[in-house]
Amino acid sequence: MDEQNPRKKILLVCGGNTCRSPMAKVIFEQKLEAIGKLDEFETDSAAYDGPTYQNATKEARQAMIALYGKDLLASHQAKKLTADLMQQADLILVMSDRMKKGLPAEKTYTLKEYAGETGSIADPFGGDVATYLKTAKEISNAADKMIPKLK
């Protein structure tokens, strides 16, 4: 954390930044807002492999509407993981082990690892809305276990 911005920066990373990491960003923000701690954190998301589309997938958007009643991904723009984003982050959470390669080991964990679990968050890309909802619920369950550790 820097002196100008005391908020803890959490960077969420998935393959193309159109499904898992944008959904995780929204889920984290909703959960932090619900407990009155959103102003203590700054969340962002990026693509490990390179953005595949400019926006969140239609199914990711529909999953967030199903969970939260509004399209919280309407303005999402996929972006590439950069050295600046990694340097600025206090915590980097990736969706699978392979995405830890090349990232700063001292602050990079899989989402499930940081939640005290094992495994990866499965990529729903190409699946239907039910598949995306399953992924969103998996992210949400991990977030519930992680948020108390973020103090």
LUMPA-415551 format. One record per residue (C-alpha): residue in one letter; x, y, z. Coordinates in steps of 0.001 Angstrom, whole numbers, padded with zeros to 6 digits, always signed. Each point is the difference from the previous one (the first is absolute). Layout:
AXYZ;...
***
This chain:
M+000000+000000+000000;D+001282+003462-000764;E-000416+003093+002137;Q-002197+001838-002520;N-002466-002865-000278;P-000301-002030+003199;R-002534-002372-001568;K+001210-003571-000424;K+000192-000876-003691;I-001258-003422-001048;L+000651-001137-003559;L-002059-002905-001344;V+001395-001856-003001;C-001478-002537-002427;G+000815-001088-003532;G-001771+002564-002177;N-001536+002440+002524;T-003514-000592-001320;C-001409-002560+002459;R+001540-001018+003312;S+002050+003026+001038;P-002662+002608-000899;M-002622-002079+001837;A+002375-000362+002965;K+000555+003774+000060;V-003753+000646+000125;I-000571-002706+002619;F+002790+001353+002229;E-001311+003557-000318;Q-003548-001048+000841;K+001150-001965+003043;L+002289+002793+001224;E-002770+002537-000473;A-002420-002191+001964;I+002314+000065+003033;G+000873+003687-000342;K+003629-000563-001043;L-000051+000840-003701;D+001820+003302+000620;E+002951-001927+001517;F+000712-001934-003203;E+000566+000637-003660;T-000701-002929-002301;D+001014-000470-003607;S+000176-002852-002493;A+002238-000907-002914;A+000748-002708-002574;Y+002930-002375+000481;D-000110-001359-003547;G-001228+003135-001731;P-003484+001448-000333;T-002199-002068-002306;Y-002874+002469-000304;Q-000487+003659+000838;N-002883-000587+002406;A-001066-002558+002548;T-001746-002952-001589;K-003774+000153-000313;E-000259-002997+002340;A+002199+001633+002667;R-002209+003094-000163;Q-003141-002127+000270;A+001438-001879+002988;M+000662+003281+001840;I-003546+001184-000816;A-001330-003283+001414;L+002041+000440+003206;Y-000273+003748+000559;G-002981+001177-002045;K+002005+002332-002224;D+002619-000140-002738;L+003100+000765+002036;L+002249-000944-002929;A-001601+002292-002615;S+003012+002304-000145;H+002713-002659+000423;Q+002877+000230-002481;A+002455-002896-000106;K+003632+000949+000500;K+003381-001691+000036;L+001930-000665+003175;T+002903+002447+000103;A+003107+000487+002141;D-001577+003206+001377;L-003170-001788+001092;M+002065-002697+001707;Q+002251+002519+001733;Q-002915+002108+001275;A-001928-002991+001376;D+000286-000960+003653;L-001562-003393-000750;I-000305-001855-003312;L-002586-002762-000225;V+000104-002266-003041;M-002570-002571-001075;S+002414-002918-000548;D+003520-001074+000978;R+001426+000485-003497;M-000753+003734+000261;K+002428+000399+002917;K+002923-000465-002410;G+001866+003268-000467;L-001964+001855+002693;P+001505+001228+003311;A-000064-003115+002221;E-000150+001963+003266;K-003442+001406-000787;T-001520-002400-002546;Y-002391-002809+000934;T-002732-001931-001714;L-003419+001173+001126;K-000692-003372+001589;E+003450-000189+001626;Y-000550+003359+001710;A-003384-001282+001166;G+001682-003041+001588;E-001149-002402-002712;T+001649-001855-002868;G-000624-000028-003722;S-000878+002536-002626;I-003054+002007-000928;A-001180-001733-003188;D-000219+002152-003122;P-003663+000313-001034;F+000862+001507-003411;G-002251-001515-002655;G-002470-001289+002574;D-003584+001033+000635;V-001253+002366+002702;A-000420-002913+002441;T+003708-000820-000428;Y+000911+003635+000677;L-002249+000078+003068;K+001731-003111+001325;T+003367+001723-000464;A-001305+003198+001627;K-001213-001961+003024;E+003394-001719+000269;I+001683+003441-000038;S-002542+001309+002512;N+000629-002884+002417;A+003763+000574-000200;A-000515+003754+000528;D-002020-000686+003164;K+002986-001871+001433;M+002543+002587-001165;I-001544+003301+000990;P+000682-000495+003747;K+003704-000527-000900;L+000218+003320-001887;K+000333+002257+003039;
***
